[in-house]
Amino acid sequence: MANEVSAEQLAAFKKELDTRVTVERPRIQEVLKATRADGDLSEHGDYSSAREEQGENESRIQELERLIASAKVSES
């Protein structure tokens, strides 16, 4: 099913996707790597927070990919 969007909306989706993949994903991975190095993860709130943030980021990436793939630019 195609989603009608303006050219500006499509560009914004693409920009957000690029930022989430090239900036946010590596940043979160670094936080996870650093917190793993700190030891016991069961008592590490920063690790849990980073895992939650990672899940939210990956969900949004998937949503944006679906939106972009099914987008139909409206003729306005």
N, C-alpha and C positions, 0 to 999 in steps of 0.2 A: 504494500500500500504506500503510495507516494504522499509525502508531506509537503504541502505547499509552503514555501518560505521565500522571503525576499532575498535578493542577492547579498544584501548586507547581513542578514541573519546567517546565511550559509557561510559567508566569510568569517563571521564571529564564531560559528561552530568549529570551523577549520582551525582558526587561531587558538581557540581554547583547547582543542584536541592536541595540537602541536605543543602547546605549553605543558599540558598534562603529561605527554609522552616524553618530551625532551628535557623538561625542567623538574616537574614535580615527581615523576617516577624515580629518576636517579637520586633526587634529594631524599626521598623517603627510604630508598634502598640504603643510602649512606647512614641515615639515622638508625635503621634496623641493624646494620653491620656494627655500628658503634655501640649500640646497646647490648648486642649479643656478646661483644667483647668484654662488657662489664660484669659478666657472670650470670648468677641465678636469675633466669627470666621469669620464674613464677612470682617473684616479688618485685618485679621491675615495671613500674607504671609507665615509664617512657616507652618501653618496648610494646606494651599493650596498646598505648595510644597510637604509636606508629603503625602497628598492624591494623588498627581500626581505620586510620587515615589511608593506608594502602588499599584496603578493601573499598572504601568510598571512592578513591581515585580511580581504581580499576573499573568499578561499576560505571562511573561517569564516562570513562574512555569508551567502554562498550556501548553505552547509550549514544554518545556522540557519533561513533562509527556507524551505528544503525541509522541515526538521523541523517547523516551525510549521504549514506548509501541510498537512502530512499527519498532524498530531497528532490523536489521539483521546483525550480525557481519560478515564482509567479510573475506574470507579465503586468506589472503595475506602472 
